Amino acid sequence: MAIDELLARFHEVAVSPRKQLDSYLAQGKKVVACAPVYTPEEIIHSMGLVPMGVWGAEMEVSEAKKYYPAFICSVMQTVLELGITGKYKGVSAIVIPSLCDSLKSLGQNWKYAVPDIPFIPMTYPQNRKPDYGIKFTRAGYERVISDLEVATGAKFSEVALANSNRIYNEHNAAMREFAKVAADHKISAAQRNDVFKSAWFMLKEEHTALVRQLTEELKKAPAEDEKVRVVVSGILADSPSLLNIFDKNGIKIVADDVAQESRQYRTDVPEMDSRPLDALAQKFADMDNCTLLYDRDKKRVGYLVELAKKHNAEGVIVLMTKFCDPEEFDYVPIKRACEAAGLKHLNIEVDCQMVDYEQAGTMLQAFKEMA
């Protein structure tokens, strides 16, 4: 397929997850919803189930307000709203990790607000790197497996998990290569996001095949220059109206540290074929540079600066999810580190219930003029 055809396919999936869900259900597949962030999709995939991401949507919230105060992450509010209003009808279960206070409350609220879709918790340790942390993670995975078997009737196999681990590593590599090639070729911020967002709604082997095709076609195309190069960081960067402002102002996203995007693909499952569940637990232990993972030294700050330098970016734009405490705590050291490194920086507040990014447009225009 040509570049335009491939991008159109990614866009179709990204904007119509319900259509994708219905397609899998029509094939007789069982779908398991995966809440952010770092839900063990490999386990779900290995059991012959379809993992499908749920990250909320741009929408007004009404029913979820009965369970949440106004001052909580809108991702959690809109995920619950979609559940209450039946948008996930047909899903066999939802797995929700516990990496922040908002996610913990999502799981408890889900049990009462959406009783027809079983809630499966995934409890991760704060101290994930020591041996006891790895054992704790493995125990959490074993509980997820047990709950999935009850909710779906599917059976777990170590052999199947080893294969799924390889499939997910291949997808990680394909996404990293795409991001690298897209940084220097003609692809808009919105199109780039379509590639990342669509991955949440497709079986990874299907998505990998399309991403590899797109990457190879991009390599044949001429390189793009004369754009303001930036690194974007945050939880979400998928608002069409905001991304269109990036494109309108000639601001090129050359790399990202976004939870919904590249953070998912930085760490592979290590080669431990005889112990695939241990390997998956080790993968979580190896993860770093994320606000939702305990890091008293704030290594993510230096990582962001080095990422910007590596890609010859002129600055870092932080898309701050409103009421996300972990992200808010990191911004001040990021600001200081960017200033020390001579990098421009900008903080834009985003919210799933926002429809007007006019102020952000003014800020991005000023950012471009300063670059």
KOLTI-378516 format. One line per 5 residues: number of its first residue (from 1); their letters; for each residue x, y, z of N, C-alpha, C. Coordinates in steps of 0.05 Angstrom, whole numbers. Layout:
<pts>
NUM	A	X/Y/Z/X/Y/Z/X/Y/Z ~ ...
</pts>
This chain:
<pts>
1	MAIDE	17/-24/0/0/0/0/17/25/0 ~ 7/46/-12/21/72/-12/19/85/15 ~ 36/106/20/36/119/46/9/130/53 ~ -5/143/34/-31/154/40/-51/133/48 ~ -50/110/35/-69/88/41/-64/77/69
6	LLARF	-38/74/75/-31/64/102/-39/83/124 ~ -34/109/119/-42/129/139/-72/130/143 ~ -86/126/121/-116/126/122/-126/102/138 ~ -112/80/136/-120/56/151/-115/61/181 ~ -92/72/188/-86/78/216/-106/97/227
11	HEVAV	-114/117/212/-133/138/221/-160/125/225 ~ -168/108/207/-194/95/210/-196/79/236 ~ -175/65/243/-175/49/268/-174/68/292 ~ -157/88/291/-153/106/313/-179/121/321 ~ -196/128/301/-219/144/308/-245/127/311
16	SPRKQ	-242/101/306/-266/84/309/-260/58/323 ~ -252/60/349/-246/35/363/-270/17/366 ~ -294/28/368/-318/11/370/-321/-7/346 ~ -315/4/323/-317/-12/298/-297/-35/299 ~ -273/-29/310/-252/-50/312/-261/-71/332
21	LDSYL	-272/-62/354/-282/-81/374/-303/-99/363 ~ -322/-88/349/-344/-104/337/-333/-124/316 ~ -312/-116/302/-300/-134/282/-288/-158/296 ~ -274/-154/318/-262/-177/332/-284/-195/345 ~ -305/-182/355/-327/-197/367/-341/-214/345
26	AQGKK	-344/-203/321/-357/-217/299/-340/-241/290 ~ -314/-240/295/-297/-263/289/-297/-284/310 ~ -313/-279/331/-315/-299/353/-293/-296/374 ~ -279/-274/373/-257/-269/392/-268/-256/417 ~ -255/-261/440/-262/-247/465/-242/-225/469
31	VVACA	-252/-202/477/-236/-177/480/-234/-170/510 ~ -210/-163/518/-205/-154/545/-195/-125/544 ~ -209/-107/559/-201/-79/559/-176/-76/577 ~ -158/-58/569/-133/-53/583/-132/-24/590 ~ -134/-18/616/-132/10/625/-103/18/626
36	PVYTP	-98/44/625/-70/53/628/-60/48/656 ~ -35/43/659/-14/42/639/3/18/646 ~ 15/4/626/31/-20/630/15/-44/639 ~ -10/-46/629/-25/-70/633/-11/-93/618 ~ -9/-117/631/7/-139/618/-8/-151/594
41	EEIIH	-7/-137/572/-21/-146/548/-11/-173/538 ~ 15/-178/542/26/-203/533/11/-227/544 ~ 4/-226/570/-11/-248/582/-38/-251/569 ~ -52/-229/565/-79/-230/553/-77/-241/525 ~ -58/-232/509/-54/-241/482/-48/-270/481
46	SMGLV	-31/-280/500/-23/-308/500/-46/-327/505 ~ -67/-317/517/-90/-334/524/-111/-334/501 ~ -103/-324/478/-121/-323/455/-142/-302/456 ~ -138/-282/473/-156/-260/476/-145/-235/462 ~ -162/-215/457/-153/-191/444/-151/-169/465
51	PMGVW	-126/-159/471/-123/-137/489/-130/-111/474 ~ -147/-94/486/-155/-69/473/-153/-46/493 ~ -138/-26/486/-134/-4/504/-158/13/509 ~ -161/23/533/-182/42/540/-169/66/554 ~ -168/89/540/-155/113/550/-175/136/551
56	GAEME	-200/131/551/-220/152/552/-224/165/525 ~ -237/188/525/-243/201/500/-249/231/506 ~ -249/247/485/-256/275/487/-287/276/489 ~ -297/282/512/-326/281/516/-334/295/542 ~ -359/302/544/-370/313/568/-377/289/587
61	VSEAK	-373/294/613/-377/273/633/-402/280/649 ~ -420/260/653/-443/264/670/-446/242/690 ~ -449/217/681/-453/194/699/-429/190/717 ~ -405/193/707/-381/188/723/-378/208/746 ~ -392/230/744/-390/250/765/-403/241/791
66	KYYPA	-420/220/789/-432/208/812/-411/193/829 ~ -389/186/817/-368/171/830/-342/186/835 ~ -338/207/819/-313/222/821/-318/251/827 ~ -300/264/842/-300/293/845/-290/306/819 ~ -294/331/816/-285/345/791/-255/345/788
71	FICSV	-241/346/811/-212/349/810/-197/322/809 ~ -203/307/789/-189/282/784/-184/279/754 ~ -163/264/748/-155/260/720/-179/254/702 ~ -182/269/680/-204/265/662/-202/239/646 ~ -178/227/644/-176/201/632/-193/180/647
76	MQTVL	-190/181/674/-205/162/691/-235/168/689 ~ -242/193/690/-270/201/688/-283/191/663 ~ -269/195/640/-282/188/615/-281/158/610 ~ -261/143/620/-262/114/618/-286/103/633 ~ -291/114/657/-314/105/673/-340/113/659
81	ELGIT	-341/137/648/-365/146/634/-372/128/610 ~ -351/120/595/-356/103/572/-365/75/581 ~ -355/66/604/-364/40/615/-393/41/624 ~ -400/62/638/-427/65/649/-447/67/626 ~ -440/81/605/-459/86/583/-459/64/562
86	GKYKG	-445/42/567/-447/18/550/-429/18/526 ~ -410/36/524/-393/38/501/-373/14/499 ~ -369/0/521/-352/-24/521/-368/-50/521 ~ -393/-48/514/-410/-72/513/-397/-93/495 ~ -396/-118/505/-383/-140/491/-356/-147/501
91	VSAIV	-344/-129/516/-317/-135/528/-321/-155/551 ~ -303/-175/552/-305/-196/572/-295/-189/600 ~ -276/-170/601/-265/-162/627/-249/-137/622 ~ -242/-123/644/-224/-100/643/-202/-104/663 ~ -176/-101/655/-154/-102/673/-144/-74/679
96	IPSLC	-143/-67/705/-136/-40/713/-112/-42/732 ~ -89/-30/725/-66/-30/742/-69/-9/764 ~ -50/-9/783/-53/9/806/-29/27/810 ~ -21/40/788/4/55/788/0/84/798 ~ -24/93/802/-29/119/814/-55/118/830
101	DSLKS	-60/138/846/-84/139/863/-109/139/846 ~ -108/153/824/-132/154/807/-139/127/795 ~ -118/112/787/-123/85/776/-135/67/797 ~ -125/69/822/-135/53/844/-165/58/848 ~ -173/83/846/-201/90/850/-218/82/826
106	LGQNW	-206/82/802/-221/73/779/-230/44/782 ~ -212/27/791/-219/-1/795/-242/-5/814 ~ -240/9/837/-261/6/857/-288/17/848 ~ -287/40/834/-312/51/823/-324/34/801 ~ -306/22/785/-315/5/763/-332/-19/774
111	KYAVP	-324/-31/796/-338/-54/807/-368/-48/811 ~ -373/-24/820/-401/-17/826/-416/-3/803 ~ -401/12/787/-413/27/765/-418/11/740 ~ -400/-9/735/-402/-25/711/-401/-55/719 ~ -421/-65/733/-419/-92/744/-420/-114/723
116	DIPFI	-429/-108/698/-431/-129/677/-404/-135/664 ~ -383/-119/669/-356/-124/658/-338/-128/682 ~ -328/-153/686/-312/-159/710/-286/-142/711 ~ -280/-132/735/-256/-116/740/-234/-135/750 ~ -211/-134/737/-188/-150/745/-166/-131/753
121	PMTYP	-157/-131/778/-136/-112/786/-108/-124/779 ~ -90/-106/773/-61/-113/770/-46/-95/789 ~ -36/-107/811/-23/-91/832/7/-93/828 ~ 19/-70/822/48/-69/818/62/-59/843 ~ 87/-67/847/102/-57/870/115/-30/864
126	QNRKP	118/-13/885/133/11/881/163/5/876 ~ 174/-12/893/202/-20/890/203/-44/871 ~ 204/-39/845/201/-60/825/227/-74/818 ~ 250/-63/825/275/-73/815/288/-95/833 ~ 286/-94/859/297/-116/876/283/-142/870
131	DYGIK	296/-164/879/284/-191/875/256/-193/886 ~ 252/-181/910/226/-183/922/205/-168/906 ~ 214/-146/893/195/-131/876/187/-147/851 ~ 207/-161/840/201/-178/816/183/-201/823 ~ 187/-213/847/169/-234/856/141/-224/860
136	FTRAG	139/-199/871/113/-187/876/98/-183/849 ~ 113/-173/829/101/-169/803/91/-195/791 ~ 108/-216/793/100/-242/782/74/-252/796 ~ 73/-248/823/49/-257/837/24/-241/827 ~ 28/-216/820/6/-200/809/-3/-211/782
141	YERVI	17/-219/766/10/-231/740/-5/-257/744 ~ 3/-273/763/-10/-299/768/-40/-294/776 ~ -45/-273/791/-72/-267/798/-88/-259/773 ~ -76/-242/756/-89/-234/732/-96/-258/715 ~ -77/-277/712/-82/-301/697/-106/-317/708
146	SDLEV	-107/-320/735/-129/-335/747/-155/-321/743 ~ -156/-295/746/-181/-280/742/-190/-280/713 ~ -170/-279/694/-177/-281/666/-189/-308/659 ~ -179/-329/670/-189/-356/665/-218/-358/674 ~ -224/-346/697/-251/-346/707/-270/-329/690
151	ATGAK	-261/-305/682/-278/-286/668/-283/-294/639 ~ -263/-308/627/-265/-313/598/-266/-343/591 ~ -258/-360/609/-257/-389/602/-232/-396/587 ~ -215/-377/581/-190/-382/567/-169/-395/586 ~ -150/-409/575/-130/-422/591/-102/-410/585
156	FSEVA	-86/-410/606/-59/-399/604/-39/-420/597 ~ -19/-413/581/2/-432/573/29/-417/573 ~ 49/-428/587/76/-415/587/87/-414/558 ~ 83/-435/543/92/-436/515/80/-413/499 ~ 54/-409/502/40/-388/487/50/-361/496
161	LANSN	56/-358/522/66/-332/532/93/-326/520 ~ 110/-346/518/137/-341/506/133/-330/477 ~ 114/-341/462/109/-332/435/98/-304/435 ~ 79/-298/453/68/-271/455/89/-250/463 ~ 107/-258/481/129/-240/488/146/-232/463
166	RIYNE	151/-252/446/166/-246/421/150/-228/403 ~ 124/-233/401/107/-216/383/107/-187/393 ~ 106/-184/419/106/-156/430/133/-143/428 ~ 155/-158/430/181/-147/426/184/-138/396 ~ 173/-154/378/175/-146/350/159/-120/345
171	HNAAM	136/-118/358/120/-93/355/135/-69/367 ~ 148/-73/390/164/-52/402/185/-42/382 ~ 199/-61/370/220/-53/351/209/-38/327 ~ 186/-48/318/174/-35/294/165/-6/301 ~ 154/-2/325/146/25/333/170/44/338
176	REFAK	191/33/349/215/50/353/227/58/326 ~ 227/39/307/238/46/281/220/66/266 ~ 193/63/269/175/82/257/180/110/268 ~ 182/112/294/186/138/307/212/151/297 ~ 232/135/294/258/145/285/256/156/256
181	VAADH	243/141/239/241/149/210/222/172/207 ~ 200/172/222/180/193/220/191/220/228 ~ 212/220/245/224/245/255/236/262/232 ~ 244/249/211/257/263/189/242/261/162 ~ 217/253/163/202/251/139/175/265/142
186	KISAA	161/268/119/137/284/119/114/268/130 ~ 109/272/155/86/260/169/77/280/191 ~ 52/286/191/42/307/209/40/296/238 ~ 36/315/257/33/307/285/8/289/288 ~ -13/296/274/-38/281/275/-35/253/263
191	QRNDV	-20/251/241/-16/225/228/2/208/245 ~ 22/220/257/40/205/275/24/193/299 ~ 6/209/310/-11/200/332/-29/177/323 ~ -39/179/299/-57/157/289/-43/130/290 ~ -17/130/283/-2/105/283/1/94/311
196	FKSAW	7/112/330/10/103/358/-17/95/370 ~ -37/112/365/-63/107/378/-76/81/367 ~ -74/76/342/-86/53/330/-75/27/341 ~ -50/28/352/-38/4/363/-54/-7/387 ~ -69/11/401/-84/2/424/-109/-14/416
201	FMLKE	-117/-13/391/-142/-25/383/-139/-49/364 ~ -114/-57/359/-108/-78/340/-91/-100/354 ~ -94/-124/344/-75/-145/352/-48/-136/343 ~ -28/-140/360/-2/-129/355/11/-140/329 ~ 7/-165/323/18/-176/299/6/-163/274
206	EHTAL	-19/-156/275/-32/-142/253/-21/-113/250 ~ -18/-100/273/-8/-73/273/22/-72/264 ~ 38/-91/273/66/-92/265/69/-93/235 ~ 53/-110/222/55/-113/193/50/-86/179 ~ 30/-71/187/24/-46/175/45/-25/181
211	VRQLT	55/-24/205/76/-5/213/101/-9/197 ~ 109/-34/193/133/-40/178/130/-31/149 ~ 106/-35/138/101/-26/110/104/5/109 ~ 92/19/128/93/48/128/122/58/131 ~ 136/46/149/164/54/153/181/51/128
216	EELKK	178/29/114/193/24/90/186/44/68 ~ 160/50/66/151/70/46/162/98/53 ~ 162/105/79/173/131/87/203/133/81 ~ 217/112/84/246/112/78/252/119/49 ~ 233/112/31/236/118/3/230/147/-4
221	APAED	215/160/13/206/187/8/228/207/16 ~ 227/232/4/248/252/11/245/261/40 ~ 268/269/52/268/278/80/254/305/81 ~ 244/312/105/230/337/110/247/354/128 ~ 250/380/122/264/398/139/249/424/142
226	EKVRV	262/445/151/250/471/155/225/471/173 ~ 227/454/194/206/453/214/219/459/241 ~ 203/468/260/213/471/288/211/443/301 ~ 234/432/308/235/405/319/231/405/349 ~ 213/389/359/207/388/388/204/359/398
231	VVSGI	209/355/424/202/331/437/177/336/454 ~ 158/318/454/133/322/469/133/301/492 ~ 124/310/515/122/292/538/95/295/552 ~ 86/274/565/61/275/579/47/248/580 ~ 23/247/589/7/223/590/-7/218/563
236	LADSP	-20/238/553/-35/236/528/-26/259/509 ~ -26/253/483/-21/274/463/-38/268/439 ~ -64/263/443/-81/253/421/-105/271/415 ~ -104/296/424/-127/313/417/-123/323/388 ~ -142/317/370/-139/326/342/-137/356/339
241	SLLNI	-152/371/355/-151/400/352/-124/411/360 ~ -112/400/381/-86/409/390/-64/400/371 ~ -65/376/361/-45/367/342/-47/383/316 ~ -70/391/308/-73/407/284/-59/435/288 ~ -59/444/312/-44/470/318/-14/466/314
246	FDKNG	-4/443/323/24/436/318/30/438/288 ~ 13/424/273/18/423/244/15/451/231 ~ -5/466/240/-10/493/228/14/511/233 ~ 28/507/255/51/525/262/78/513/253 ~ 77/491/239/102/480/229/120/469/251
251	IKIVA	107/458/272/122/446/294/122/416/290 ~ 146/405/289/150/377/282/157/361/308 ~ 141/340/314/147/323/337/167/302/327 ~ 192/305/336/213/286/327/217/263/346 ~ 206/265/370/208/243/390/188/249/412
256	DDVAQ	181/229/427/162/234/448/168/218/473 ~ 159/228/496/160/214/521/131/215/531 ~ 113/202/516/85/203/522/76/175/531 ~ 61/173/553/53/147/564/37/131/544 ~ 20/144/529/4/129/509/19/122/484
261	ESRQY	43/133/481/58/129/457/85/114/462 ~ 107/128/460/133/114/460/141/102/487 ~ 131/112/509/138/100/535/131/70/535 ~ 111/62/519/102/34/519/123/16/505 ~ 140/28/488/156/11/470/186/13/476
266	RTDVP	194/25/498/222/29/504/235/4/515 ~ 220/-13/529/231/-36/543/220/-62/532 ~ 238/-80/525/230/-106/514/230/-127/537 ~ 215/-149/531/216/-172/549/243/-186/544 ~ 259/-191/565/285/-204/560/281/-233/551
271	EMDSR	302/-244/539/302/-271/529/304/-291/552 ~ 282/-303/560/281/-323/581/259/-343/574 ~ 263/-356/550/241/-373/539/231/-394/558 ~ 249/-405/575/240/-426/593/224/-415/617 ~ 225/-389/621/211/-376/644/198/-350/634
276	PLDAL	179/-352/616/167/-328/603/153/-310/623 ~ 141/-320/644/127/-303/663/148/-288/680 ~ 170/-301/687/192/-287/701/203/-265/683 ~ 205/-271/657/216/-251/638/198/-227/636 ~ 172/-231/637/153/-209/636/155/-192/661
281	AQKFA	159/-205/684/162/-190/709/189/-175/709 ~ 209/-186/696/235/-172/694/232/-147/676 ~ 216/-150/655/211/-127/638/201/-103/654 ~ 181/-108/672/171/-86/688/192/-74/706 ~ 209/-92/717/231/-82/734/251/-65/718
286	DMDNC	254/-71/692/274/-56/676/264/-29/666 ~ 238/-24/669/226/1/659/236/25/676 ~ 239/47/663/248/72/676/237/96/662 ~ 243/120/673/238/145/660/208/150/655 ~ 192/145/676/163/149/674/153/160/700
291	TLLYD	135/179/699/125/191/724/109/171/741 ~ 99/150/729/82/131/743/99/109/756 ~ 125/109/751/143/89/762/161/103/783 ~ 163/91/807/178/103/829/207/108/820 ~ 216/133/824/243/141/817/250/165/833
296	RDKKR	263/160/856/269/182/874/291/201/863 ~ 306/191/843/328/208/831/318/224/807 ~ 293/221/799/282/236/777/299/233/751 ~ 307/209/745/324/204/721/309/212/695 ~ 283/213/696/268/221/672/275/249/663
301	VGYLV	282/266/681/289/294/673/313/294/655 ~ 335/280/663/358/278/646/353/264/620 ~ 336/243/622/329/228/598/316/246/577 ~ 297/264/586/284/282/567/303/301/553 ~ 322/312/569/342/330/557/359/316/537
306	ELAKK	368/292/543/384/277/525/369/268/500 ~ 343/262/504/326/255/481/324/279/461 ~ 321/303/473/319/327/456/345/332/441 ~ 367/329/455/394/333/442/398/312/420 ~ 391/287/425/395/265/406/380/271/380
311	HNAEG	357/283/382/341/288/358/343/317/348 ~ 363/331/357/367/359/349/341/376/352 ~ 327/371/374/303/386/379/310/413/391 ~ 293/433/386/298/460/396/285/464/423 ~ 268/445/431/255/448/457/238/424/465
316	VIVLM	227/426/489/210/405/500/183/417/506 ~ 162/404/497/134/413/502/121/392/520 ~ 114/400/544/101/382/563/71/386/561 ~ 57/365/554/27/366/553/17/355/580 ~ 10/373/597/4/367/625/-25/359/628
321	TKFCD	-30/333/633/-57/324/638/-67/337/664 ~ -89/351/663/-100/365/686/-105/346/709 ~ -97/354/732/-100/339/757/-84/313/758 ~ -63/311/742/-45/288/743/-22/295/762 ~ -24/288/787/-3/295/806/25/286/799
326	PEEFD	29/261/791/56/252/784/69/269/763 ~ 54/276/742/65/293/721/71/321/731 ~ 54/332/747/57/359/757/83/361/775 ~ 88/341/790/112/341/807/138/342/791 ~ 137/331/767/161/329/750/167/354/735
331	YVPIK	147/372/731/151/394/712/172/413/721 ~ 173/420/747/193/440/755/222/431/750 ~ 230/407/757/257/398/750/261/396/720 ~ 240/389/704/243/389/675/249/417/665 ~ 234/437/675/238/465/667/266/474/673
336	RACEA	276/468/697/303/476/704/324/463/687 ~ 320/437/681/340/422/665/340/433/636 ~ 317/439/625/316/450/598/330/477/597 ~ 326/494/616/338/520/617/369/517/619 ~ 378/499/636/407/494/639/419/484/613
341	AGLKH	404/469/597/414/457/573/410/475/548 ~ 397/499/553/392/517/530/370/508/512 ~ 351/493/523/328/483/508/304/500/515 ~ 288/507/494/262/520/499/243/500/513 ~ 224/509/528/205/492/542/178/505/543
346	LNIEV	158/489/543/130/499/544/113/479/558 ~ 95/488/575/76/471/589/48/478/580 ~ 34/458/569/6/462/559/-12/443/574 ~ -32/453/587/-51/436/602/-71/424/583 ~ -75/398/585/-94/383/568/-114/369/586
351	DCQMV	-138/365/575/-160/352/590/-179/340/569 ~ -188/316/575/-206/302/557/-232/317/552 ~ -239/336/571/-264/351/568/-259/378/555 ~ -235/384/547/-229/409/534/-236/407/504 ~ -248/428/494/-254/429/465/-240/453/451
356	DYEQA	-232/472/467/-220/497/456/-191/499/465 ~ -173/497/445/-145/500/451/-134/526/439 ~ -151/547/439/-142/572/428/-118/584/443 ~ -119/582/470/-97/592/485/-71/577/479 ~ -74/550/476/-50/534/469/-39/542/442
361	GTMLQ	-57/549/424/-49/558/397/-32/583/399 ~ -39/602/416/-23/626/420/4/619/431 ~ 4/601/451/29/593/463/48/579/443 ~ 37/562/427/53/547/407/63/566/385 ~ 47/586/378/57/605/358/80/622/370
366	AFKEM	78/629/395/100/644/408/125/626/410 ~ 121/601/417/143/582/419/157/580/392 ~ 142/579/370/154/577/344/170/602/338 ~ 160/625/344/174/650/339/199/653/355 ~ 200/641/379/224/643/395/245/623/386
371	A	237/602/372/255/580/365/275/589/343
</pts>
